[in-house]
Amino acid sequence: MKKTTTLALVLAAAAPLAQAQAQPAAPRPLKVLIIAMFEPEAAPWIEPMKLTESIPVPGLLPESPALRCNTDDVCLLTAGMGHANVAASTMAVTLDPRFDLRQTYVLIAGIAGIDPARGTLGTAAWARYLVDVGIAHELDAREMPRGWASGYFGIMTKGPGEKPKLEYHTEVAQLDEALLQKALALSRNATLADSDAAKAYRKRYRQAAARQAPSVTQCDTLGGDTWWHGDKLGEHARAWTRLLTDGKGVYCTTQQEDNATYNALARATAAGRADVKRLAVLRTASNFDRPHSGQSAYASLMASTAGTPGGFVPATHNLYAVGGLLVNDIVAHWDQWRVGVPAP
């Protein structure tokens, strides 16, 4: 009888400890989540940010299955290229119960093509508007009505220049203005990388912005999974951006992913797991989106895919050179950033 009583006391004393051990750990709050699309965009962040901790996350790419994190609660996600990959990867992280992203600032940091009227190789552009160019009707240019400048026009509209109803709810998004202005203020005087090849290549363009050295600027980004190229499609990009932003947006960079990432974060925000108002988008120019004088669109595209313009390496380095100023300020002054964007 005495042995039974002693055993019962031991079990009763051990029960709270067992229950405590069974409780899952509290979610880890992150200060910043950096989203790169592929490894060359991710690489410049790893050493300076000391991203030495690897945290596998179910649902990420097989070739990039883990977040890279540091002791300051900054993590880097390599999400994959294209709409489908980034949406799936972003949702995987936001739904992982081990992380608390409700006060996390998210920085999309990727390379892009650039309109030579707005910047040059290596230019770093912070976006106000994210515009999706892929949600549209398309007629082959050889079959479009006479007088049309492009075969692309809004879903359920009768032709170019008519704004669609935005029934997909992912066609255009405006980022938080306070965060945009703070990012610009912190990074405007950043020292940017360049290359001899880029310096030589940009001289082939007549546009003043294309011929200058890279700088930090504000202009808007256009996303779509088709890697388009050329003067005609470039004019469509400008017009489409103006149309979907009611004349407020200025087309600048072209990429594939940003509207999809925004949508994933907006869904997570609606579920109480993130705050899409804390999203900033930085795109750096690795190539021009159209040819220089005397060059065909095809030759320009082939030069870009071969890396001939020389903008690829500077563009990847400038992601950290510019975006790192924002990330480091958030970490250094987290007591302010935690509650909202500090005044510029």
BELZIWO-V838016 format. One record per residue. N is the residue number from 0. RES is the residue in one small letter. SS is DSSP state (alpha for helix, beta for strand, coil for the rest). PHI is phi in radians with two decimals (NA if undefined). D_CENTER is the distance of its C-alpha to the mean C-alpha in whole Angstrom. Layout:
# BELZIWO-V838016
N_RES_SS_PHI_D_CENTER + N_RES_SS_PHI_D_CENTER
This chain:
# BELZIWO-V838016
0_m_coil_NA_69 + 1_k_alpha_-1.16_68 + 2_k_alpha_-1.10_66 + 3_t_alpha_-1.14_64 + 4_t_alpha_-1.12_63 + 5_t_alpha_-1.07_62 + 6_l_alpha_-1.08_59 + 7_a_alpha_-1.12_58 + 8_l_alpha_-1.13_58 + 9_v_alpha_-1.09_56 + 10_l_alpha_-1.15_53 + 11_a_alpha_-1.14_53 + 12_a_alpha_-1.21_52 + 13_a_alpha_-1.40_49 + 14_a_alpha_-1.03_48 + 15_p_alpha_-1.05_46 + 16_l_alpha_-1.13_44 + 17_a_alpha_-1.11_44 + 18_q_alpha_-1.13_42 + 19_a_alpha_-1.11_40 + 20_q_alpha_-1.19_39 + 21_a_alpha_-1.37_38 + 22_q_coil_-1.20_35 + 23_p_coil_-1.15_32 + 24_a_coil_-1.13_30 + 25_a_coil_-1.09_28 + 26_p_coil_-1.01_24 + 27_r_beta_-1.47_23 + 28_p_beta_-1.26_21 + 29_l_coil_-1.81_18 + 30_k_coil_-1.42_17 + 31_v_beta_-2.43_13 + 32_l_beta_-2.05_11 + 33_i_beta_-1.63_8 + 34_i_beta_-1.99_6 + 35_a_beta_-1.86_7 + 36_m_coil_-1.68_8 + 37_f_coil_-2.56_11 + 38_e_alpha_-1.04_14 + 39_p_alpha_-1.07_14 + 40_e_alpha_-1.35_11 + 41_a_alpha_-1.36_12 + 42_a_alpha_-0.96_15 + 43_p_alpha_-1.11_15 + 44_w_alpha_-1.49_14 + 45_i_alpha_-1.14_17 + 46_e_coil_-1.26_20 + 47_p_coil_-1.14_20 + 48_m_coil_-1.58_18 + 49_k_coil_0.94_21 + 50_l_coil_-1.52_19 + 51_t_coil_-1.72_22 + 52_e_beta_-1.57_22 + 53_s_beta_-1.90_21 + 54_i_beta_-2.17_21 + 55_p_beta_-1.06_21 + 56_v_beta_-2.23_20 + 57_p_beta_-1.01_21 + 58_g_beta_1.74_19 + 59_l_beta_-1.44_17 + 60_l_beta_-1.08_17 + 61_p_coil_-1.02_20 + 62_e_coil_-1.46_19 + 63_s_beta_-2.41_17 + 64_p_beta_-1.47_19 + 65_a_beta_-2.40_18 + 66_l_beta_-1.30_16 + 67_r_beta_-1.85_17 + 68_c_beta_-2.28_18 + 69_n_coil_-2.20_20 + 70_t_coil_-1.31_23 + 71_d_coil_-1.60_21 + 72_d_coil_1.10_19 + 73_v_beta_-1.88_16 + 74_c_beta_-2.22_14 + 75_l_beta_-2.09_12 + 76_l_beta_-1.88_11 + 77_t_beta_-1.73_11 + 78_a_coil_-1.58_10 + 79_g_coil_1.74_11 + 80_m_coil_-1.64_11 + 81_g_coil_1.63_11 + 82_h_alpha_-0.95_11 + 83_a_alpha_-1.11_14 + 84_n_alpha_-1.11_13 + 85_v_alpha_-1.20_9 + 86_a_alpha_-1.11_11 + 87_a_alpha_-1.14_14 + 88_s_alpha_-1.18_13 + 89_t_alpha_-1.12_11 + 90_m_alpha_-1.11_14 + 91_a_alpha_-1.04_16 + 92_v_alpha_-1.25_15 + 93_t_alpha_-1.17_16 + 94_l_coil_-1.59_19 + 95_d_coil_-1.26_20 + 96_p_coil_-1.19_23 + 97_r_coil_-1.37_23 + 98_f_beta_-2.08_20 + 99_d_beta_-1.96_20 + 100_l_coil_-1.88_17 + 101_r_coil_-1.18_18 + 102_q_coil_-2.05_18 + 103_t_coil_-1.41_15 + 104_y_beta_-1.54_12 + 105_v_beta_-1.96_9 + 106_l_beta_-2.09_6 + 107_i_beta_-1.39_3 + 108_a_beta_-2.31_5 + 109_g_beta_-2.55_6 + 110_i_beta_-1.48_9 + 111_a_beta_-2.83_10 + 112_g_beta_-1.46_14 + 113_i_beta_-2.38_15 + 114_d_coil_-1.26_18 + 115_p_coil_-1.12_21 + 116_a_coil_-1.38_22 + 117_r_coil_-2.09_19 + 118_g_coil_3.14_18 + 119_t_coil_-2.39_19 + 120_l_coil_-1.06_18 + 121_g_coil_1.65_16 + 122_t_coil_-1.02_15 + 123_a_beta_-1.96_12 + 124_a_beta_-2.10_11 + 125_w_beta_-1.53_10 + 126_a_coil_-1.66_10 + 127_r_coil_-1.74_12 + 128_y_beta_-2.00_12 + 129_l_beta_-1.94_10 + 130_v_beta_-2.14_12 + 131_d_beta_-1.65_13 + 132_v_coil_-1.55_16 + 133_g_coil_-1.51_17 + 134_i_coil_-1.51_19 + 135_a_coil_-2.88_22 + 136_h_beta_-1.35_25 + 137_e_beta_-2.45_26 + 138_l_coil_-1.98_30 + 139_d_coil_-0.96_30 + 140_a_coil_-1.00_31 + 141_r_coil_-1.35_34 + 142_e_coil_-2.14_35 + 143_m_coil_-1.31_34 + 144_p_coil_-1.01_36 + 145_r_coil_-1.03_38 + 146_g_coil_1.66_36 + 147_w_coil_-1.28_32 + 148_a_coil_-1.44_30 + 149_s_coil_-2.67_28 + 150_g_coil_-1.55_28 + 151_y_beta_-1.71_25 + 152_f_beta_-2.74_25 + 153_g_coil_-1.10_24 + 154_i_coil_-0.99_25 + 155_m_coil_1.10_29 + 156_t_coil_-1.93_29 + 157_k_coil_-1.73_32 + 158_g_coil_2.94_30 + 159_p_coil_-1.01_28 + 160_g_coil_1.62_28 + 161_e_coil_-1.73_28 + 162_k_coil_-1.28_25 + 163_p_coil_-1.28_25 + 164_k_coil_-1.41_25 + 165_l_coil_1.07_21 + 166_e_coil_-1.34_23 + 167_y_coil_-1.41_20 + 168_h_coil_1.17_18 + 169_t_coil_-2.20_15 + 170_e_coil_-1.24_16 + 171_v_beta_-2.69_14 + 172_a_beta_-2.49_13 + 173_q_beta_-1.91_13 + 174_l_coil_-1.45_12 + 175_d_coil_-1.10_14 + 176_e_alpha_-1.20_16 + 177_a_alpha_-1.10_18 + 178_l_alpha_-1.17_15 + 179_l_alpha_-1.03_13 + 180_q_alpha_-1.15_17 + 181_k_alpha_-1.17_17 + 182_a_alpha_-1.06_14 + 183_l_alpha_-1.10_16 + 184_a_alpha_-1.10_19 + 185_l_alpha_-1.28_18 + 186_s_alpha_-2.00_17 + 187_r_coil_-1.00_19 + 188_n_coil_-1.80_21 + 189_a_coil_-1.07_19 + 190_t_coil_-1.49_21 + 191_l_coil_-1.80_19 + 192_a_coil_-1.33_20 + 193_d_coil_-2.55_22 + 194_s_coil_-2.54_24 + 195_d_alpha_-1.07_27 + 196_a_alpha_-1.13_26 + 197_a_alpha_-1.15_23 + 198_k_alpha_-1.06_26 + 199_a_alpha_-1.27_28 + 200_y_alpha_-1.20_26 + 201_r_alpha_-1.16_25 + 202_k_coil_-1.18_29 + 203_r_coil_-1.33_29 + 204_y_coil_-1.67_27 + 205_r_coil_-1.52_29 + 206_q_coil_-1.15_27 + 207_a_alpha_-1.03_27 + 208_a_alpha_-1.12_23 + 209_a_alpha_-1.25_23 + 210_r_alpha_-1.50_26 + 211_q_coil_-1.43_25 + 212_a_coil_-1.19_23 + 213_p_coil_-1.11_20 + 214_s_coil_-2.58_19 + 215_v_beta_-1.70_16 + 216_t_beta_-2.51_16 + 217_q_beta_-2.14_15 + 218_c_coil_-2.81_14 + 219_d_beta_-1.80_12 + 220_t_beta_-2.13_10 + 221_l_beta_-2.05_11 + 222_g_beta_-2.03_10 + 223_g_coil_-3.02_13 + 224_d_coil_-1.27_14 + 225_t_coil_-1.49_17 + 226_w_coil_-1.47_16 + 227_w_coil_-1.40_19 + 228_h_coil_-2.85_20 + 229_g_coil_2.16_23 + 230_d_alpha_-1.12_25 + 231_k_alpha_-1.16_26 + 232_l_alpha_-1.22_22 + 233_g_alpha_-1.12_21 + 234_e_alpha_-1.15_23 + 235_h_alpha_-1.10_22 + 236_a_alpha_-1.05_18 + 237_r_alpha_-1.10_20 + 238_a_alpha_-1.17_22 + 239_w_alpha_-1.13_20 + 240_t_alpha_-1.10_17 + 241_r_alpha_-1.06_21 + 242_l_alpha_-1.11_22 + 243_l_alpha_-1.33_19 + 244_t_coil_-1.86_19 + 245_d_coil_0.98_23 + 246_g_coil_1.45_23 + 247_k_coil_-1.56_21 + 248_g_coil_-1.51_17 + 249_v_coil_-2.14_17 + 250_y_beta_-1.08_16 + 251_c_beta_-2.49_14 + 252_t_beta_-2.06_12 + 253_t_beta_-2.14_11 + 254_q_beta_-2.63_9 + 255_q_coil_-1.94_9 + 256_e_coil_-1.97_7 + 257_d_alpha_-1.17_5 + 258_n_alpha_-1.16_9 + 259_a_alpha_-1.19_9 + 260_t_alpha_-1.12_7 + 261_y_alpha_-1.01_8 + 262_n_alpha_-1.10_12 + 263_a_alpha_-1.07_12 + 264_l_alpha_-1.19_11 + 265_a_alpha_-1.14_14 + 266_r_alpha_-1.11_16 + 267_a_alpha_-1.13_16 + 268_t_alpha_-1.12_17 + 269_a_alpha_-1.09_20 + 270_a_coil_-1.54_21 + 271_g_coil_1.36_21 + 272_r_coil_-2.01_19 + 273_a_coil_-2.74_16 + 274_d_coil_-2.41_15 + 275_v_alpha_-1.15_12 + 276_k_alpha_-1.16_14 + 277_r_alpha_-1.68_13 + 278_l_beta_-1.74_9 + 279_a_beta_-2.11_8 + 280_v_beta_-2.19_5 + 281_l_beta_-2.09_6 + 282_r_beta_-2.17_7 + 283_t_beta_-1.99_10 + 284_a_beta_-1.52_13 + 285_s_beta_-1.71_15 + 286_n_beta_-2.74_17 + 287_f_beta_-1.46_19 + 288_d_coil_-1.57_18 + 289_r_coil_-2.70_22 + 290_p_coil_-1.33_25 + 291_h_coil_-1.47_27 + 292_s_coil_-1.00_31 + 293_g_coil_1.51_33 + 294_q_coil_-1.91_30 + 295_s_coil_-1.42_30 + 296_a_alpha_-1.07_26 + 297_y_alpha_-1.13_27 + 298_a_alpha_-1.11_28 + 299_s_alpha_-1.15_25 + 300_l_alpha_-1.10_22 + 301_m_alpha_-1.13_25 + 302_a_alpha_-1.12_24 + 303_s_alpha_-1.14_21 + 304_t_alpha_-1.21_21 + 305_a_alpha_-1.49_23 + 306_g_coil_1.45_22 + 307_t_coil_-1.03_24 + 308_p_coil_-1.08_23 + 309_g_coil_1.40_22 + 310_g_coil_-1.65_18 + 311_f_alpha_-1.11_17 + 312_v_alpha_-1.14_18 + 313_p_alpha_-1.00_18 + 314_a_alpha_-1.08_14 + 315_t_alpha_-1.15_13 + 316_h_alpha_-1.15_15 + 317_n_alpha_-1.29_14 + 318_l_alpha_-1.05_11 + 319_y_alpha_-1.37_13 + 320_a_alpha_-0.99_16 + 321_v_alpha_-1.72_14 + 322_g_alpha_-1.13_11 + 323_g_alpha_-1.10_14 + 324_l_alpha_-1.15_16 + 325_l_alpha_-1.21_14 + 326_v_alpha_-1.06_14 + 327_n_alpha_-1.16_18 + 328_d_alpha_-1.20_19 + 329_i_alpha_-1.06_18 + 330_v_alpha_-1.18_20 + 331_a_alpha_-1.16_23 + 332_h_coil_-2.16_23 + 333_w_alpha_-1.05_22 + 334_d_alpha_-1.05_25 + 335_q_alpha_-1.51_24 + 336_w_alpha_-1.13_20 + 337_r_coil_-0.99_21 + 338_v_coil_-1.64_23 + 339_g_coil_2.70_21 + 340_v_coil_-1.24_19 + 341_p_coil_-1.15_22 + 342_a_coil_-1.09_23 + 343_p_coil_-1.03_22
